[in-house]
Amino acid sequence: MPIRGPQSGQGRGTVFDRAAASYGRIGGQFFQQAGQALVQLALPQPGEDLLDVGCGRGASLLPAAAAVTPCGRAVGIDKSSEMVSQANQALAARGLTHACAVVADADSPPARTGTFDVLLAGLVLQFLPEPQRTLRRLTHMLRPGGRIAICTPAAAPDDLDIVDRTADAALIEFMGASAQERAPMPGIDSSAIAAAIHQLGYVKIQVLNMFFPISVPVSKFWDWRMSHGRRTQMERIPEKDRERAREKLVESVRAVSVAGHVHLPMPVCMIAACRT
């Protein structure tokens, strides 16, 4: 079964350029926790060469660079120049001079084939127009015996999805024909990813389902949605309606809040495998 991505990858860099300043800074440590877990799953070793696709501000790249040590190399790529700038600042602040982030597309990685021992793709496949094709191209970046580790959003159980459903219902009147487009959730079916990497010749495939709880103050819920991939949905609201939409969103999620905070489970699926 083919992996489904969005209809177009156009504008991804621009959206995340606008989100970069607040990305991962509202609602707790979700991105950092997921990034650390992805690195622990991939187990990069001192002296290895690692590529982090869709590195963002460095949630995976920073712990990965520490793991490979100065004997190795860690390279992050992202379409957003603002994200790349933030990642490089974070690397420099930690003295990780053997690592860097560069502006590049996942479909056109800036490296020769057989260049890396480890490949990370954290919370990025769901944004790509043809994830299966991208996985095929990235596989060529790995040396024989190299490892891949992928993290993608997973659909929350119905009883845990109440916050998102409440928020979407609050905004539907402001979004016109695009109201039903819940981008980029719920993510990509993990069985489709596992099948795709199996077809690419990977072995020792592991699939793990994990939850990373997020707690967002009700007053910051609009800002939180604007700080990550949901921004692609929120920006469909006309500028003239945004203040009214913000007020309605905050008031709506207040009804499903606890002690002034909205709690979300943030389920993800992590998949790891080895290239033959």
C-alpha positions as CSV (number, residue, x, y, z in Angstrom):
1,M,0.0,0.0,0.0
2,P,1.5,3.4,-0.9
3,I,2.3,5.9,1.8
4,R,0.1,9.0,1.6
5,G,1.5,12.4,2.0
6,P,0.0,15.9,1.4
7,Q,-1.0,16.8,-2.1
8,S,1.9,19.1,-2.5
9,G,5.2,19.9,-0.7
10,Q,5.2,23.5,-1.9
11,G,5.8,26.1,0.7
12,R,6.9,23.8,3.5
13,G,10.1,25.9,4.0
14,T,8.1,29.1,4.1
15,V,5.6,27.9,6.7
16,F,8.3,26.6,9.0
17,D,10.4,29.8,8.5
18,R,7.4,31.6,10.1
19,A,7.1,29.0,12.8
20,A,10.8,28.7,13.7
21,A,10.9,31.2,16.5
22,S,8.3,29.5,18.6
23,Y,8.8,25.9,17.3
24,G,9.1,23.5,20.3
25,R,8.9,26.4,22.8
26,I,5.3,26.2,23.8
27,G,3.6,23.2,25.5
28,G,6.6,21.5,27.0
29,Q,9.4,19.3,25.7
30,F,7.5,17.2,23.1
31,F,10.0,17.7,20.2
32,Q,13.0,17.3,22.4
33,Q,11.6,14.2,24.0
34,A,10.7,12.6,20.7
35,G,14.0,13.6,19.2
36,Q,15.9,12.0,22.1
37,A,13.8,8.8,21.9
38,L,14.5,8.6,18.1
39,V,18.3,8.9,18.7
40,Q,18.1,6.2,21.4
41,L,16.3,3.9,19.0
42,A,18.9,4.5,16.2
43,L,21.9,4.1,18.7
44,P,24.5,6.2,16.8
45,Q,28.0,5.3,17.9
46,P,31.2,7.3,18.3
47,G,32.8,7.8,14.9
48,E,29.7,7.2,12.8
49,D,28.4,9.5,10.1
50,L,24.7,10.5,10.6
51,L,22.1,12.4,8.5
52,D,19.1,13.9,10.1
53,V,16.4,14.7,7.6
54,G,14.0,17.5,8.5
55,C,16.2,18.5,11.4
56,G,14.2,21.5,12.4
57,R,15.8,23.3,15.4
58,G,17.8,20.2,16.2
59,A,15.6,18.1,18.4
60,S,17.3,14.9,17.1
61,L,20.4,16.5,15.6
62,L,21.8,17.8,19.0
63,P,21.7,14.4,20.9
64,A,22.8,12.6,17.7
65,A,25.8,14.9,17.4
66,A,26.7,14.2,21.0
67,A,26.4,10.5,20.4
68,V,28.7,10.3,17.4
69,T,31.3,12.5,19.2
70,P,33.9,14.6,17.4
71,C,35.2,11.3,15.9
72,G,32.1,11.2,13.8
73,R,29.9,13.6,11.9
74,A,26.3,14.7,12.1
75,V,24.6,16.6,9.3
76,G,21.0,18.0,9.5
77,I,19.0,19.1,6.5
78,D,15.8,21.1,6.4
79,K,13.9,23.2,3.8
80,S,13.5,26.1,6.3
81,S,16.5,28.4,6.4
82,E,15.2,29.8,9.7
83,M,15.1,26.3,11.3
84,V,18.6,25.6,9.9
85,S,19.9,28.9,11.4
86,Q,18.4,28.0,14.8
87,A,19.9,24.5,14.7
88,N,23.4,25.8,13.9
89,Q,23.2,28.3,16.7
90,A,22.2,25.5,19.1
91,L,25.1,23.3,17.9
92,A,27.6,26.1,18.2
93,A,26.4,26.9,21.7
94,R,27.1,23.3,22.8
95,G,30.5,23.2,21.0
96,L,29.4,20.5,18.6
97,T,31.7,21.6,15.8
98,H,31.6,18.2,14.1
99,A,27.9,18.8,13.3
100,C,26.1,21.2,11.1
101,A,22.7,21.9,9.5
102,V,22.2,23.0,5.9
103,V,19.2,24.1,3.8
104,A,18.3,21.2,1.5
105,D,15.3,19.2,0.4
106,A,14.8,15.6,1.6
107,D,14.4,14.6,-2.1
108,S,17.7,16.1,-3.0
109,P,20.1,15.3,-0.1
110,P,23.5,17.1,-0.5
111,A,25.7,14.0,-0.3
112,R,26.9,11.1,-2.4
113,T,25.4,7.6,-2.1
114,G,26.8,5.4,0.6
115,T,27.8,8.3,2.8
116,F,26.1,7.7,6.1
117,D,25.9,5.0,8.8
118,V,22.7,6.3,10.4
119,L,19.7,8.1,8.9
120,L,17.1,9.9,11.1
121,A,13.7,11.2,9.9
122,G,11.9,12.7,12.8
123,L,8.3,14.1,12.3
124,V,9.0,14.9,8.6
125,L,7.5,12.2,6.4
126,Q,4.0,13.4,6.9
127,F,4.9,16.7,5.1
128,L,6.3,15.1,2.0
129,P,4.3,14.7,-1.2
130,E,5.7,11.2,-2.0
131,P,7.2,9.7,1.2
132,Q,7.8,6.3,-0.4
133,R,9.9,7.9,-3.2
134,T,11.8,10.0,-0.6
135,L,12.6,6.9,1.5
136,R,13.9,5.2,-1.6
137,R,16.3,8.1,-2.4
138,L,17.4,8.4,1.2
139,T,18.2,4.7,1.4
140,H,20.9,5.2,-1.1
141,M,22.6,7.6,1.3
142,L,23.2,4.7,3.7
143,R,26.1,2.4,3.7
144,P,25.4,-1.3,3.7
145,G,24.4,-2.3,7.2
146,G,23.4,1.3,7.9
147,R,20.4,2.1,10.2
148,I,17.3,4.1,9.7
149,A,15.0,5.5,12.4
150,I,11.7,7.2,11.6
151,C,9.3,9.0,13.8
152,T,5.8,10.1,12.5
153,P,2.6,11.3,14.2
154,A,0.1,8.6,14.9
155,A,-3.7,8.9,15.2
156,A,-4.9,9.4,18.8
157,P,-7.6,7.0,20.1
158,D,-11.0,8.6,19.9
159,D,-11.3,9.2,23.6
160,L,-8.0,11.1,23.6
161,D,-8.6,13.1,20.4
162,I,-11.3,15.3,22.0
163,V,-9.1,18.4,22.2
164,D,-8.2,18.4,18.4
165,R,-11.8,17.7,17.5
166,T,-13.1,20.5,19.7
167,A,-10.5,22.9,18.3
168,D,-11.3,22.0,14.7
169,A,-15.1,22.4,15.3
170,A,-14.4,25.9,16.8
171,L,-12.5,27.0,13.6
172,I,-14.7,25.4,10.9
173,E,-16.7,28.5,10.2
174,F,-13.6,30.5,9.5
175,M,-12.0,28.1,7.1
176,G,-14.5,27.7,4.3
177,A,-13.9,24.9,1.8
178,S,-10.6,23.9,3.5
179,A,-12.3,23.3,6.9
180,Q,-12.2,19.5,6.6
181,E,-8.5,19.4,5.8
182,R,-6.8,18.4,9.1
183,A,-3.2,18.9,8.1
184,P,-0.9,17.4,8.8
185,M,-2.6,14.9,11.2
186,P,-3.2,12.1,11.8
187,G,0.1,11.1,10.2
188,I,1.1,8.2,8.1
189,D,0.0,4.6,8.7
190,S,2.9,2.8,10.4
191,S,2.2,-0.5,8.6
192,A,2.6,1.3,5.3
193,I,6.0,2.7,6.4
194,A,7.1,-0.7,7.6
195,A,6.0,-2.3,4.4
196,A,7.8,0.3,2.3
197,I,11.1,-0.1,4.1
198,H,10.8,-3.9,3.9
199,Q,10.4,-3.5,0.1
200,L,13.6,-1.4,0.1
201,G,15.5,-4.3,1.6
202,Y,15.7,-3.3,5.2
203,V,15.7,-6.0,7.9
204,K,15.4,-6.1,11.7
205,I,12.4,-3.8,11.5
206,Q,11.1,-2.5,14.8
207,V,7.8,-0.6,15.3
208,L,7.2,1.2,18.6
209,N,4.1,3.3,19.5
210,M,4.7,6.0,22.1
211,F,2.9,8.9,23.8
212,F,4.5,12.2,24.8
213,P,2.1,14.2,26.9
214,I,1.8,17.9,26.2
215,S,0.3,20.6,28.5
216,V,-0.6,23.9,26.9
217,P,-2.1,26.9,28.8
218,V,-5.5,27.6,27.4
219,S,-4.5,31.2,26.7
220,K,-1.5,29.9,24.6
221,F,-3.4,27.3,22.6
222,W,-3.7,29.4,19.5
223,D,0.0,30.2,19.7
224,W,0.8,26.6,20.2
225,R,-1.1,25.6,17.1
226,M,0.8,28.3,15.1
227,S,4.2,27.0,16.4
228,H,4.3,23.7,14.4
229,G,2.8,21.9,11.4
230,R,-0.7,22.9,12.3
231,R,0.2,26.4,11.1
232,T,-0.5,25.2,7.6
233,Q,-4.1,24.8,8.6
234,M,-4.4,27.9,10.8
235,E,-3.1,30.2,8.1
236,R,-6.0,29.3,5.9
237,I,-8.1,31.5,8.2
238,P,-8.4,35.0,6.6
239,E,-6.3,37.6,8.4
240,K,-9.4,39.7,9.1
241,D,-11.0,36.8,11.0
242,R,-8.1,35.6,13.0
243,E,-8.7,37.6,16.2
244,R,-12.3,36.4,16.4
245,A,-11.1,32.9,15.5
246,R,-8.5,33.0,18.3
247,E,-11.1,34.1,20.8
248,K,-13.5,31.3,19.8
249,L,-10.7,28.7,19.8
250,V,-9.6,29.6,23.3
251,E,-13.1,29.7,24.7
252,S,-13.9,26.3,23.1
253,V,-10.8,24.4,24.4
254,R,-11.4,25.9,27.8
255,A,-14.3,23.5,28.1
256,V,-11.9,20.5,27.8
257,S,-9.2,22.0,29.9
258,V,-8.0,21.0,33.4
259,A,-6.8,23.7,35.8
260,G,-6.3,26.2,32.9
261,H,-4.3,23.8,30.8
262,V,-5.1,21.7,27.7
263,H,-3.6,18.2,27.9
264,L,-2.8,16.3,24.7
265,P,-1.4,12.8,24.4
266,M,0.7,13.4,21.2
267,P,1.0,9.8,20.0
268,V,3.9,8.9,17.7
269,C,5.1,5.8,15.9
270,M,8.8,5.1,15.7
271,I,10.2,2.6,13.2
272,A,13.8,1.4,13.1
273,A,15.5,-0.9,10.6
274,C,18.9,-2.0,9.2
275,R,19.9,-1.8,5.5
276,T,21.2,-5.0,4.0
